Each structure stands twice: as structure tokens, then as C-alpha cells.
Amino acid sequence: MKFYLMLLAGSILLATMAPVADAQTAFKFAEVSDTHVGSDHALEDLQRTVADINSQPDLAFVIISGDITEFGADAELQQAKAVLDGLQKPWYIIPGNHDTKWSESGGNTFRKVFGSETFSFSYGGYRFLGTNCGPNMRMGPGQVPRENIVWLDKTLKGIDKRTPLIYINHYPQNADLNNWYEAIDRLKQHNIQLILCGHGHANRVFDFEEIPGVMCRSNLRAKDSIGGYNIVTIGSGKAQFEERTPLVEKNRAWANIPMAGHSAGVTHAFPRPSFAMNDSFPAVKAAWVYQDNSDIGSGMALYQDQVISTNTAGEVYALRLKDGKKQWTFVTKGKIYATPAVSGDRVVVGSSDRFIYCLNAATGKPVWRFETGKPVVASAQIVDGVAYTGASDGHFRAIDLSTGKLLWEFTGVNGFVEDKPLFYGGNIYFGSWGNDFYALDTHTGALKWKWNNGAANRMFSPAACWPVGADNKIFIVAPDRYMTAFNATTGAVIWRKSLPGVRMRESLGLSADSSEVFIKTMDGQLYGVATNADTMQLLWRSPVEMGYELDPAAPVAWGEVIYIPTHSGVIYTINRGDHSLLWKYKISNCLVNQVLAAGDKQMLFSTMDGKLALLRY
């Protein structure tokens, strides 16, 4: 009977919604995706498309559905904006993963240049809604940012549920996004008719949980001589898609999608992330969980009885360790992706508003701030009263912790700095998104040595890995799937290895006794590598299988336990002795930023969707 009533209710709702959509006057718009300004021929391809769109007076508006740039660089965003400003009709834009994962500004420049990372507008009786897709700064599956989910809640609340909706996100609305269900479940409460996306660079039709979805091609020419985009016609109860080739002014119809209240008749459940694994480890409990209204894109730090964290709303804040109650908040003017560093009663953290801040760790009151030339997305390292940190302006700085005065700066960084520098043996070590790795003298800032991985693609840079040091060696892993060991003093490469079946990427950690480096692979395996060997020597492989895994966060050793963060919101704990699983715990379906020991048998971790939790076990 319950099933019958659900079907009847769905049929009635569908019947009441359908006329709303069918009654609309037909209209056309252009859908442009994956322009990748900064890559070969991309600017010319976009210029051709803009001119072609302007030549068609029957196009009402333009939607640009992400991956506007190749690397999210400020210059690339400005170039794209200059071309898009030539459009002679309204246009609406969202970022894609290329605009946010490798952003020197932490996504701040996209918001400044284009005004927002979301859009909402009405045309022809339809409401169009667009959101960001992530991943933001940290490598992993896509994720609609927590603040965009909050925005979606607020926006949908003001829309009549009979109004037909068209939703735009750069990613397909499936498990390609860690939290696809958060957006789609909200849309299903309304008259969702169609979902548009890019990302795959090809024209394809999808079924997103019985909601029709359409992926549109990249604007790039690829192996052709001319790029292209799509023209979408809404009318007569359907959406028609035509691929448009500029210059030759050729259209090719390739899809007709029925338009109706597709969610209204859905009566069965679709797969959702399972938290059932937690039932197998009843001794592990979340003492408290704090839910932020924005993403948390950094690790955290401890100060006495407080944990200090940040968010992408630009806040630095402290929670009471025993119960998660907020103690203080300090607000900056940019997104924060830097992990706070604490020394004494001072906390240092950089913001994408171009400032490095020092706060009183007990109260959150500002002590000093230091202005840089560009946003700061790198984390600081504090040693002997000096804060060392990189920025996105090509500089690396040493700042006096007490006064905020610059002690020295190295101005020769190629690309921008994202990682947390390593202090080891009198030098400071860090990588950049320019394929370079640096060693500087901590007293003077003089360059001791520099190494380049020789890659033509800067996305292979050793920039997101937090380096570790042992046995007078510095160890890194990078997206080129190589592990490299340097002589810490001279920079000479002791060994550099890429092993078949061991797809390391950016995640590595160090054992408590410094005898082993832990590497986590893209296939969800954990290996131990000897630090005292003259070549890459795998000591062991844990039998624990974590599945496909991209999280760059480091495995952490605490006592006889190794804690492993993952991009699916799970913490794995492994016995240091036999490398077997002790327990695992899932608190989210999004990337874990960091694991931080917080006393005997308790630990802190935060996730990209704004959760910060204390686990006891």
C-alpha cells in the first residue's frame, strides 16, 4: 500500500508539474565548456566561439560550465575574462577542477574576476542554478563545496517547487563527485528537469538517478583544426542539443532530451555512502563532531585545551578540545587553505587575502600581519621563534614570530608554494608548482640547492607533498609517480624510482624512529621504505586495501599506530608491528585533511566538507 501511495503521489505531482514546463516559449542558449585557457590554441578557440555566438541573434544567453583555465592561474583567468567580456549577450559561469585544484589564489581570484562561483537566474519560465565542483586545492574526487550546498539550500528555499529547474555543475552528478547526493537529493525536492555538465570533453547523455543529464564537449579543437560548443533549444517539452562548429557555421543535432519533472515519479532509493564499517569497531566513537558552513581545506593545530582550525570562509577559529565548543573566531578576507602553526601562545596562518597572520592562540586577537604580493595558500613552519612560509608571489620568507618583521626573503621561486616546508639539518625545504624543489639556508635565505624534475607539465610538480627528512636524506613523492631521495646537504639525487604497480603520488609520512618512510599509493596500499638504504628498498606492504585513493595528506605515526587519511572520509589505523588493520572509521564521504593525535587514545581529524571531529578509541 505504501508503494502504491508513493506512485500515486508521484503521478499526481508529475501531472501538476509537467504543464508548467510545457507552457514555456521555446528559446536557445549556448553551452560552452572546458575552454582551458592557458593550453595550446585555447585562447584562439575561445575567441572564435565568442565571435560565432555574437553572430547568432537568436541565442538568448551563454552558460560556461567550468575548466575555464588550464592551471587556475591569475593571468589565465584574466585572459579568459577579457575574451568572454566580448560576448554581446548575458553569460553565466562556474569553475571547474582545473580552476580550483591548482589555483595560486585558493579560488579567490576566480571569485574576484567573475564575481561568484555560483549562479542563479530565470529565463523562459525555467530557473538555472550553477555551483562549483572542486576539488579545491587538495587532489581527490570532485566535491560541491560545503558553502555551495548551504547556498543551494537558501536559493531553493525561495523557489516555487513547481518551477522547472536546470542544474549546472562541471562534474557529472555521480560518484565522480564525493558528495553528488547532497546536491541531487535537494534538487529532487523540486521540479528538476535537466542537469548539464562538462569535464569529459565529449558530448554524452547520462541518467543521473532518473534525471536526464547531458555532458557537453570541450571548446578546444583537440586534434581538429577548429573547436566547438553546443547550442541548446528548450521547447515543446524537450531539450535539443546541436554541436556547433565556428568558422564553418555548421550545426550537428545529436540529442533530444524529454523535459518533465523527472524526480517526481522516483519511488526507489539509489546508492548512498555507507557508514556500516563503524559498526564493526564499536570501541571507536566520535566524542564530538563540529559542522562548519564552509569547507575546511587545511589541517589543524593544538594549543593547550583548544584545537585551532580554518575554513574557506576565511576564518581562523578555536574549538574546545573536550566538547568542540567554539572559543574564538578571527576573520580574514580570503579563503584559507593553510594549516595553522602554533608555537608558544602564537598561531601563524596565511590567507588568500595576501596576508600572513599571527594571532594570540588563547584569544584569537591579532598580534601582527604581514602583507605579501599575492595570496598565501602555503602552510607555515615555526622553528626557534621564526615562521617560515612560502606564498604565491614567487617569494619564500622568514618572519620573526615576536615582531612580525621580515628577517629574509628568497625571491627566486618558480610557480607558487602550497606545501608545508620541512626544517632539517639547518636548511628549510619546500617544493613549488613550477616543477622545482628548493633547499634554503635558514639563517640567511641563501639558496643551498635546487632541483627540477624535468617535466614539461607543471601538474607533475613536487608541490603538494610535505617533504620528510631522515639519515641526511630528504624524501618526496609527486604526481609523476616517482619517489626521490636527495642528499640533504648537497641536493644530489641518491635515488629516484618509479616502480610498476606502486603508483605513489603525493602522500608520504615518517615513522616515529625515522627508520621508515610511509608511502600511500593511488591504489590504496601502504608501503614502508627504508630511510638508510642507497636505493629504494620496500620493507613491507600492508595487507589493508583502501581502494582508489588520491588524498595527499600524510600517513601519521603515533606510538605503535599508523593513521592513514583518505579521500573518502575514512581513517585507517594500522599496527606498526605487523601492518594489519586495527580499526577504521568513516565520518564523511569527503577528503580527510589531516590526522592529529590529541592525547592518549584520542585523535582529531577534519574533512573537506567542513567536519572536524574528536575520535576516542
Phi, psi and omega in degrees: 000318180299318179297318180297317180295323178294319178297316180297315179298318178297319180295319179296315180296319178298319180294324180283333182276322189305315181298331180299316180287317185293337186280355186284149173283138182298144177210162181235147172215163178261139174242114182245134183220156171051059180281332172050048177300129187118341175264173185302128174066001186297320182294316179295319178300319180291320178300317178298318181294317179300315179297321181292319178296318180296336181280357183243096184294343182277357176277124187280325183196178182229136172247130177245112196257048167098168189051056179292324183238170179276323189230006181068016183287150181304315182296321179295318179297319179294321177298314180298316180298319181300321179286314183294332176296345176282351177295135183260030177206164182301145176219149187227137193222144172229156177279161171242183184297328178291335179279340189243327183291319185251032187280122177293345181251007184065027181086355182294320183294323177302314180296321180290317184288316186255356173094330183192166172251007174230164170211155175212121177208161179245143175203133176060027180089356179256153171250127178256130181232130179231139179227163174293162182238342189064195352294142183263107176071317182265131180293135179168183174300162177296162177204124171295119186304149180305319181293332176287326175294318177298319177298318180297318177302312182294319182291315181295330180299332181265009182250131175302132185294347176276345182293125179292136183247145168235122185252138182235127173216148183297323183271151166301146182272072177213200185293358169299334174257132178300327184237041179306324185292334181293319177285314188292325178294327177288319180296328181292343176281357180235186184271064182287128185248329188200145174237130179249144178210174173234230171080317185272354177063021181216154174279120181212151175254136181238163167242105179264085180054050178071012170254125181294138178231147180227125172265132181253147186300163173286150176286348182290150179285337183055240181271000178271182178259349182223141176281201180181169182209189181239145170250128183247128177248121178255123179169160179054036175073021180208165173243120180257135182246129176234130173281129184248130177251112177298170181071303178275352177052049183251133176249142175228110178292133183222349179205142171233118186247122176299137179251119178199175178284076192296332182281340188296328182267005182287126185235358181238160183278153175247159183302139176226157179304138180259138176250018185296335180303330182296333180293337181281351182228069186296342180284347180263121184227146171277112179294322173200156177227123176261130178249114178277157175271000176232170173295151165250115185246025183216172170277198184218176180219155178257140171221109182050245183260025182233151169248132184252128183225178178223173174212176182274005167275000178088018183260142165250131183211161180241135174247144176290130188297324187286333185219000178077013180282135183290135182255321177200160179220136173237133187249128172258182183252018179213165175297149179242127173237006180271137175282128180298146175242132183242135172215125186060231178255028180242142174235132181242133180207139177265154180231156177286004172276008176085011180242147166258127185249143168242125182239156169287120187293336181279327188241341185082003180287139181292138176258313174201167172218150183234125182272134176250177182279341181214176178303159177243117175242002179272156178266156181263156171236126181252125179221126175050046175078014179235133176261121179252129179200150174265178179210189181260009182259014181081010181245149168234133192233152168243123186236134178295124185294326183285318189253339185080010180276143179289125176271317173197163174216140175259124189253012186255026181283129176268120185084193182247159183259134179238333191279179171262124184291156177256129171264123183203125174058034178087359177243162173241133187238139178198160176248170179221163176278048174223021180070012183251155173228137192236150168232122180242150173288127185290339182274326187241341185081005179293143179288119175276312175197161179220144180228142177238138184280355176078005182282141175283334182264119182290347177289353175267009184296148174277062193249333182262350180280134172274110184295156175231157182228141177194148175055040183056032176234150171247133184242137173221158165231158186211168182297349175283359176071027173251147167251136184233136174243125180251152164291121187298330184277314188258340184084001178297137179283116178282315170203155179214114191228143167233117187255134176303131178082356178242083189272072176290158183222285184221354188259118173210154179216179186232137177293160183298328180266006178063018180272343184223143167257132176267132173237133176257134184260168178294343178266011175075034178245151179242130179239155170251131181242132181293136179272343185260006183270157180271359174216173182288110183244110177282118182275325182196164171228128179292142175288352181288129178249121185257356181081180182307132194210128183235351186304123180282352183299148188279140164297141186238131177262131177219110186063232180261021183237139172250123179260131184237115175278149180229168180277358181252019175078016181250139170255125173257138174242132187236137178291126182295333183287300182251001174065022177274165180286129172270306175195165174221152184213135180243128179238352182204177171247014183243167189302136174273127183283318187194152170247134183225118177296138185228044180108187185293119176055038170212148185212154178249146167206154178237157180236158187297336180271023169088020176259137173229125189225151171251120177258140172239145184209000000 
